[in-house]
Amino acid sequence: MSSVDAPGEVRREDRFDEGALAEFLRGAFPGDAGAAGGTSRAVAVSQFPGGHSNLTYLVRFAGREMVLRRAPRGVEVKSAHDMRREFDVLTALAPVYSKAPKALAYCADAAVIGAPFYLMERARGLILRDREPPSGVDLPPPRMRAVSEALVDGLAELHALDVSSGPLASLGKPEGYASRQVSGWTERWRRAKTEETPQLDAAAAWLAAHLPAAGRPALLHNDFKYDNLVLDPGNPPGIVAVLDWEMATLGDPVLDLGTTLGYWVERDDAPEVKALPFGATLIPGNLSRAEVAGRWAARTGRDAPAVLFAYVFGLFKIAVIAQQIYRRFTLGHTRDPRFVAMIHGVRVLGRQSARALEAGRVDRLG
């Protein structure tokens, strides 16, 4: 298999002054700048597809390939787009977790490209973004099952890192994490609403009333899903790198599992749920949500009695993220046509949370 995730042309509204970036790069990488002849022609910028949060670009500079990450325009939730923090997380991970890309440089000056940004090494490999395998990629059900098992095992590996001391210990305050998450996302929901969605109001109330007992703290990725994993093109179950660390912190890992479950659509889900752009979990062979939770519990040695809480939390959190993006669109902060349908996704996620609460389980909800 030779399919490698590739960037394309930069979307019009996401363009910036490449000459200003070149000037920064010449200062950040002086050895490379000398080889480039010191001109802005040394820089070529393209944009990776997908993603509704931070913007991700491929930068080619004097024979070097780097990935640039910056916040989108019009964001209001500063903590969710803190480039300095994401850079610091990658720096802290470097000595203890080989699947985190190496952080290379950080720029706090928003005048350079319109927002603070950082650069990291490029991880080459296969990223599963859609409900069908990429062209030329063979993923029969047994292999796809192995890929889904590898995803769960990768999440469990992350949760096994020692966070009691060293650089990871300073990345968050795990005490009271679940309570803060529920209240925080509920407040974000209240602020981002553009219409009434009773099912999500009910989910927020249920979560507040059913907080689980605190689990042993772990490092949480908080967005662990297929399109944030770089797979080995020659051996897809192998994970080359894990991307998108903007929400990483310390806390109860069952909520990290919940985010993964929230994005995990099954083939027997309601048609409106299967129509969500959540991608590769619909490829035949994937574990079910219940199997994901069971394998995670077995691999971590943790009980997962709060799996329904985790799933409803994941659905609620993803719905709030979609609502925040949709509100940015309604306020004119972005004209990206992908964002028009976000409100439909918010409604669907609300109805799915109601199905889960009524059934009292995380699968067979179609």
NUDRENGU-368160 format. One record per residue (C-alpha): residue number from 1; residue in one letter; x, y, z. Coordinates in pm, 1 decimal. Each point is the difference from the previous one (the first is absolute). Example, Ala and Ser with C-alpha at 12.3 -4.5 7.8 and 13.67 -1.06 7.14 Angstrom:
! NUDRENGU-368160
SITE   i aa       xx       yy       zz
SITE   1  A   1230.0   -450.0    780.0
SITE   2  S    137.0    344.0    -66.0
***
This chain:
! NUDRENGU-368160
SITE   i aa       xx       yy       zz
SITE   1  M      0.0      0.0      0.0
SITE   2  S    141.8    339.1    -94.6
SITE   3  S   -279.2    243.5     83.9
SITE   4  V    136.5    287.5    209.5
SITE   5  D   -211.2    285.8    132.8
SITE   6  A     65.2    291.2   -234.4
SITE   7  P    -77.7    373.1     20.8
SITE   8  G   -168.9    207.3   -269.7
SITE   9  E    -42.2    363.5    -91.7
SITE  10  V    -51.3    242.9    287.2
SITE  11  R   -364.7    103.9     36.7
SITE  12  R    -49.5    363.7    -93.8
SITE  13  E   -105.5    117.5    346.6
SITE  14  D    289.0   -188.8    164.3
SITE  15  R    281.6    161.6   -202.8
SITE  16  F    268.7    221.3    151.6
SITE  17  D    314.4    190.4    -96.6
SITE  18  E    253.0   -268.4    -89.4
SITE  19  G    276.2    259.3    -22.2
SITE  20  A    -50.9     90.0    366.7
SITE  21  L     11.9   -368.4     89.2
SITE  22  A    323.5    -35.9   -198.9
SITE  23  E    158.6    280.8    200.0
SITE  24  F    -94.0   -173.9    325.9
SITE  25  L    135.2   -331.5   -125.7
SITE  26  R    332.4    152.6    -96.2
SITE  27  G     36.6    115.9    360.1
SITE  28  A   -125.0   -324.6    155.9
SITE  29  F    207.8   -228.4   -224.6
SITE  30  P    305.5    205.1   -100.9
SITE  31  G    192.6   -298.1   -133.6
SITE  32  D   -282.4    -89.9   -234.9
SITE  33  A    -45.9    365.0    -99.1
SITE  34  G    357.5     16.1   -123.6
SITE  35  A    -61.7   -293.3   -230.3
SITE  36  A   -314.8    173.3   -125.2
SITE  37  G    177.4    312.7   -116.8
SITE  38  G   -201.0    217.4    241.1
SITE  39  T   -304.1     62.4   -222.7
SITE  40  S   -372.4    -49.4     50.0
SITE  41  R      7.5   -237.5   -296.4
SITE  42  A    145.3   -258.0    237.7
SITE  43  V   -345.0    -45.7    154.8
SITE  44  A   -289.3   -201.2   -143.8
SITE  45  V   -324.9    -38.1    197.0
SITE  46  S   -287.6   -244.5    -50.3
SITE  47  Q   -289.7    -97.7    228.5
SITE  48  F   -106.8   -335.0    137.2
SITE  49  P   -364.7    -94.9    -57.5
SITE  50  G   -260.3    -52.4    267.6
SITE  51  G      0.7    150.7    343.7
SITE  52  H   -246.0    251.6    136.8
SITE  53  S    210.9    143.3    278.6
SITE  54  N    363.6    104.7    -27.8
SITE  55  L    136.1     43.7   -351.2
SITE  56  T    280.0   -228.2   -117.4
SITE  57  Y    243.8     71.6   -282.6
SITE  58  L    298.8   -169.2   -158.6
SITE  59  V    297.6    235.8    -26.3
SITE  60  R    294.9    -80.0   -226.6
SITE  61  F    306.8    206.7     78.0
SITE  62  A    348.2    -58.6   -142.7
SITE  63  G    -46.0   -373.6    -34.7
SITE  64  R   -171.1    -39.3    337.5
SITE  65  E   -366.6   -100.5     45.8
SITE  66  M   -184.4    130.6    305.8
SITE  67  V   -360.3     18.6    114.4
SITE  68  L   -133.5    338.3    111.4
SITE  69  R   -294.0     25.0    240.0
SITE  70  R   -198.4    317.3     75.2
SITE  71  A   -341.3     90.8    137.9
SITE  72  P   -282.1     80.9   -243.6
SITE  73  R   -134.2    352.4    -41.4
SITE  74  G   -281.7    120.4    222.5
SITE  75  V     54.1   -240.7    289.1
SITE  76  E   -136.4     94.8    339.8
SITE  77  V    113.7   -296.3    213.1
SITE  78  K    363.3     94.0     51.8
SITE  79  S     91.9   -305.3    210.4
SITE  80  A   -101.1   -233.8   -284.4
SITE  81  H    238.0    164.6   -247.2
SITE  82  D    306.0     74.5    213.4
SITE  83  M    295.1    -65.1   -230.8
SITE  84  R    255.7     60.6    274.3
SITE  85  R   -159.4   -266.8    215.6
SITE  86  E    -16.9   -252.5   -283.5
SITE  87  F    367.4     67.3    -73.7
SITE  88  D     81.8    -50.9    369.1
SITE  89  V   -200.0   -325.8     11.1
SITE  90  L    197.3   -140.4   -293.3
SITE  91  T    324.2    111.2    165.5
SITE  92  A    -98.7   -177.2    323.0
SITE  93  L    -97.1   -315.8   -187.7
SITE  94  A    323.8    -24.3   -199.1
SITE  95  P    205.1   -197.1    256.6
SITE  96  V   -279.3   -239.8    103.5
SITE  97  Y   -227.3    -56.1   -301.4
SITE  98  S    149.2    -71.3   -341.3
SITE  99  K   -327.9     39.2   -194.1
SITE 100  A    -23.8    374.7     67.8
SITE 101  P    151.3    209.2   -283.4
SITE 102  K    309.5    198.2     98.2
SITE 103  A    -69.1    369.2     70.5
SITE 104  L    236.3    224.4   -199.2
SITE 105  A    -80.0    368.8     50.7
SITE 106  Y   -264.9    231.4    144.9
SITE 107  C   -100.3    352.6   -108.5
SITE 108  A   -204.1    217.5    236.1
SITE 109  D    -12.8    296.0   -240.3
SITE 110  A   -346.0      0.2   -160.8
SITE 111  A    120.7    257.2   -252.9
SITE 112  V    202.9   -262.6   -189.5
SITE 113  I   -289.0   -206.0   -140.8
SITE 114  G   -301.3    138.1    186.4
SITE 115  A     15.7   -217.6    313.1
SITE 116  P    257.1   -167.1    225.9
SITE 117  F    120.9   -329.7   -143.7
SITE 118  Y    247.2   -279.0     46.3
SITE 119  L    190.1   -240.1   -223.4
SITE 120  M     52.4   -371.1     50.4
SITE 121  E    156.6   -283.1   -194.4
SITE 122  R   -210.6   -164.8   -267.3
SITE 123  A   -115.4   -356.2     66.8
SITE 124  R    -46.0   -180.7   -330.9
SITE 125  G   -261.9   -269.8    -24.7
SITE 126  L   -359.6    -95.4    -61.6
SITE 127  I   -287.1    189.0    166.5
SITE 128  L   -351.1   -145.5    -17.1
SITE 129  R   -236.7    293.5    -46.6
SITE 130  D   -299.0   -149.8   -182.6
SITE 131  R   -249.7   -283.9     26.6
SITE 132  E    176.9   -176.1   -288.0
SITE 133  P    372.6    -87.1    -10.3
SITE 134  P    214.1    233.5   -212.7
SITE 135  S     54.7   -102.7   -358.2
SITE 136  G    255.0   -277.8    -24.2
SITE 137  V    -23.7    -91.2    369.4
SITE 138  D   -117.8   -355.1     71.2
SITE 139  L   -187.2    -25.8    330.8
SITE 140  P   -205.3   -320.9      3.2
SITE 141  P   -201.4    -59.6    320.0
SITE 142  P    268.9   -201.5    184.9
SITE 143  R    260.7    269.1    -63.6
SITE 144  M   -242.7    278.7     88.5
SITE 145  R    -78.4   -177.2    324.3
SITE 146  A    372.2     -8.9     75.3
SITE 147  V     20.1    373.7    -70.9
SITE 148  S   -288.8     70.3    238.0
SITE 149  E    164.5   -216.6    265.9
SITE 150  A    324.2    192.4    -50.9
SITE 151  L   -184.7    328.0     54.4
SITE 152  V   -136.0   -122.4    333.5
SITE 153  D    338.3   -140.2    100.5
SITE 154  G    160.0    333.1    -92.6
SITE 155  L   -242.0    185.3    225.2
SITE 156  A     74.9   -245.1    281.9
SITE 157  E    374.3     47.1    -57.6
SITE 158  L    -41.9    374.1     40.7
SITE 159  H   -196.7    -48.7    321.6
SITE 160  A    278.5   -219.2    139.3
SITE 161  L    262.7    278.6     -7.4
SITE 162  D    132.2    103.7    339.3
SITE 163  V   -143.8    342.0     84.8
SITE 164  S     98.2      1.9    365.7
SITE 165  S    327.8    183.2    -64.1
SITE 166  G    211.3    147.9   -276.6
SITE 167  P   -112.5    232.0   -280.7
SITE 168  L   -345.0   -156.4    -36.3
SITE 169  A    -92.7     69.5    362.1
SITE 170  S    -42.8    371.3    -67.9
SITE 171  L   -244.9    -34.0   -290.2
SITE 172  G   -319.5     13.4    203.0
SITE 173  K   -180.6    -25.1    332.2
SITE 174  P   -178.7   -337.0      9.8
SITE 175  E   -188.7     59.6    324.3
SITE 176  G   -365.8     67.6    -76.7
SITE 177  Y     62.0    -41.3   -372.9
SITE 178  A   -332.4   -162.4    -95.1
SITE 179  S   -202.0    261.8    186.7
SITE 180  R    193.2    285.4   -160.4
SITE 181  Q    -41.6   -152.7   -344.0
SITE 182  V   -375.9    -36.9     32.4
SITE 183  S    -49.4    349.9    136.6
SITE 184  G    244.3    149.9   -251.6
SITE 185  W   -156.6   -158.2   -307.3
SITE 186  T   -347.1     83.8    131.3
SITE 187  E     99.6    366.0     26.3
SITE 188  R    148.1     -8.0   -351.0
SITE 189  W   -326.7   -148.8   -123.4
SITE 190  R   -198.4    275.6    164.6
SITE 191  R    216.2    270.0   -158.5
SITE 192  A     11.1   -152.8   -348.7
SITE 193  K   -368.2    -86.6    -43.3
SITE 194  T   -173.1    128.9   -309.9
SITE 195  E   -321.8   -198.3     52.7
SITE 196  E   -160.7   -210.5    270.1
SITE 197  T    102.8   -366.9      2.9
SITE 198  P   -178.9   -164.2    295.7
SITE 199  Q    181.6   -334.4    -35.6
SITE 200  L    335.6    165.2     61.8
SITE 201  D   -134.9    196.6    295.0
SITE 202  A   -121.7   -332.4    139.5
SITE 203  A    338.7   -163.3    -64.1
SITE 204  A    177.1    279.6    187.3
SITE 205  A   -233.7    -37.0    297.5
SITE 206  W     40.0   -380.3      1.8
SITE 207  L    379.4     24.4    -11.0
SITE 208  A      4.6    242.4    292.9
SITE 209  A   -215.6   -240.3    202.2
SITE 210  H    202.3   -314.0    -84.4
SITE 211  L    364.5     95.9     48.3
SITE 212  P    210.1   -317.0     32.8
SITE 213  A    240.4    -71.7    281.6
SITE 214  A    341.3    141.7    -89.0
SITE 215  G    234.4   -241.8   -173.1
SITE 216  R    377.6     -9.5     25.4
SITE 217  P    135.3    307.8   -183.3
SITE 218  A    150.0    -43.0   -343.5
SITE 219  L    115.0    207.3   -295.5
SITE 220  L   -304.1     66.4   -218.3
SITE 221  H     20.1     77.8   -370.4
SITE 222  N   -365.6    111.5    -10.6
SITE 223  D    -43.3    -52.0   -375.8
SITE 224  F    128.9   -352.1    -60.1
SITE 225  K   -158.4   -116.3   -327.6
SITE 226  Y     93.7   -132.4   -340.5
SITE 227  D     71.9    329.5   -172.1
SITE 228  N    246.7     91.3    273.2
SITE 229  L    201.1   -319.7    -48.3
SITE 230  V    273.7    -44.4   -259.8
SITE 231  L     15.8   -366.8    -98.0
SITE 232  D    286.4   -193.0   -156.4
SITE 233  P    -99.2    -22.0   -370.4
SITE 234  G    165.2   -341.1    -30.9
SITE 235  N   -156.6   -134.2    317.9
SITE 236  P   -316.4    199.4     84.0
SITE 237  P    -49.9   -135.5    352.3
SITE 238  G    331.8    163.2     86.9
SITE 239  I    -32.7    355.0    136.4
SITE 240  V    284.1    228.0   -112.8
SITE 241  A   -114.0    316.4    175.3
SITE 242  V   -283.9    158.6    197.2
SITE 243  L    -98.8    353.9   -101.5
SITE 244  D   -201.9    292.8    138.3
SITE 245  W    100.7     46.0    363.0
SITE 246  E   -179.6    332.7     55.1
SITE 247  M   -231.1   -136.5    272.8
SITE 248  A    245.9   -234.7    173.3
SITE 249  T     -6.1     14.6    379.0
SITE 250  L     -3.3   -215.0    314.7
SITE 251  G   -323.0   -148.3    130.5
SITE 252  D   -227.5   -303.0     12.2
SITE 253  P     67.5   -208.6   -313.4
SITE 254  V   -357.5   -128.0    -22.5
SITE 255  L    -90.1    343.7   -141.3
SITE 256  D    272.3    -40.6   -263.9
SITE 257  L   -159.0   -333.0    -88.5
SITE 258  G   -332.4    185.1    -18.6
SITE 259  T    125.7    238.7   -267.7
SITE 260  T    119.7   -296.2   -206.8
SITE 261  L   -337.6   -171.2     42.4
SITE 262  G   -184.6    319.8    -91.1
SITE 263  Y    164.4     -5.7   -343.8
SITE 264  W    -51.7   -377.7    -38.4
SITE 265  V   -291.7    -57.0   -237.4
SITE 266  E   -124.8   -357.6    -48.8
SITE 267  R   -156.5   -158.3   -307.0
SITE 268  D   -327.1    -67.7    184.3
SITE 269  D    -36.8    360.0    124.6
SITE 270  A   -286.6    215.6   -120.0
SITE 271  P     47.8    123.2   -359.4
SITE 272  E     38.2    360.0    116.5
SITE 273  V    285.3   -102.4    231.1
SITE 274  K    173.8   -199.0   -273.3
SITE 275  A    -22.9    308.3   -223.8
SITE 276  L    218.7    201.6    240.3
SITE 277  P    347.9     68.7   -142.4
SITE 278  F    174.3   -212.6    261.6
SITE 279  G    171.1   -222.3   -250.1
SITE 280  A    178.6   -328.6     30.5
SITE 281  T   -188.5   -170.9    283.6
SITE 282  L   -258.1   -103.2   -264.0
SITE 283  I    254.8   -202.2   -199.5
SITE 284  P   -101.6   -366.8     47.2
SITE 285  G    202.5   -181.1    264.2
SITE 286  N      8.9    272.7    264.8
SITE 287  L    -64.5    -84.7    362.2
SITE 288  S   -334.9    107.2    141.5
SITE 289  R    -13.4    276.7    260.6
SITE 290  A    -56.5   -261.1    271.2
SITE 291  E    302.8   -195.5   -125.6
SITE 292  V    209.1    317.8     -1.9
SITE 293  A    -90.1     64.6    363.7
SITE 294  G     61.4   -362.8     97.2
SITE 295  R    338.8    -17.9   -168.7
SITE 296  W    105.1    332.1    154.2
SITE 297  A    -93.6   -127.7    346.6
SITE 298  A    194.1   -321.8    -55.8
SITE 299  R    308.9    176.5   -132.0
SITE 300  T      7.5    264.7    273.0
SITE 301  G    -98.9   -228.5    285.7
SITE 302  R   -269.5    252.4     89.6
SITE 303  D   -366.1    -69.1     51.1
SITE 304  A   -226.7    190.3   -234.9
SITE 305  P   -328.2     13.3    193.5
SITE 306  A    -53.9    356.7   -116.8
SITE 307  V     -3.3    -87.3   -371.7
SITE 308  L   -351.4    144.2    -51.6
SITE 309  F    110.3    321.6    169.6
SITE 310  A    309.9      4.7   -218.3
SITE 311  Y   -198.5    -45.1   -321.9
SITE 312  V   -260.9    263.4     82.7
SITE 313  F    276.8    237.8    103.9
SITE 314  G    178.7    -64.5   -328.6
SITE 315  L   -315.2     69.7   -203.3
SITE 316  F    -71.4    316.3    199.2
SITE 317  K    356.3    131.2    -30.5
SITE 318  I     12.9    -60.6   -376.2
SITE 319  A   -339.8    167.8    -40.3
SITE 320  V    125.3    306.8    186.6
SITE 321  I    313.4     15.9   -215.5
SITE 322  A   -218.8    -15.7   -313.0
SITE 323  Q   -228.6    268.3    144.1
SITE 324  Q    294.7    229.7     69.4
SITE 325  I    122.1    -40.6   -357.7
SITE 326  Y   -349.7     62.9   -136.2
SITE 327  R    -32.9    313.4    211.8
SITE 328  R    329.4    130.6   -143.9
SITE 329  F   -153.0    -53.4   -343.5
SITE 330  T   -322.3    184.2     88.4
SITE 331  L    202.6    293.5    132.6
SITE 332  G    190.1     22.4   -326.9
SITE 333  H    338.1    -94.9    146.5
SITE 334  T     37.3   -271.3   -264.9
SITE 335  R   -156.3    -65.2   -338.4
SITE 336  D    113.1   -361.4    -21.4
SITE 337  P   -296.9   -178.2   -166.3
SITE 338  R     62.1   -314.4    206.0
SITE 339  F   -131.0    182.8    305.1
SITE 340  V   -352.6     59.2   -130.9
SITE 341  A   -108.1   -354.3     89.9
SITE 342  M    147.0      8.8    352.0
SITE 343  I   -335.5     83.0    157.1
SITE 344  H   -147.3   -317.7   -148.8
SITE 345  G    275.5   -199.0    168.7
SITE 346  V    -76.6    169.2    331.5
SITE 347  R   -362.2   -112.2    -24.8
SITE 348  V     93.4   -356.6    -96.2
SITE 349  L    243.9    -31.5    290.0
SITE 350  G   -269.4    124.8    235.3
SITE 351  R   -240.4   -267.9   -122.0
SITE 352  Q    269.6   -268.3     28.4
SITE 353  S     68.0     98.0    361.1
SITE 354  A   -372.9    -35.8     69.0
SITE 355  R      0.9   -348.9   -159.5
SITE 356  A    293.1   -107.5    216.5
SITE 357  L   -157.3    130.6    320.2
SITE 358  E   -333.4   -163.2    -79.2
SITE 359  A    164.0   -335.2    -83.1
SITE 360  G    253.6     18.3    282.5
SITE 361  R    280.0   -128.8   -224.9
SITE 362  V    252.5    116.2   -259.3
SITE 363  D    -74.3   -225.8   -297.6
SITE 364  R   -295.3   -152.7   -190.4
SITE 365  L   -163.8    341.4     -8.1
SITE 366  G   -128.5     -2.1   -360.0
***
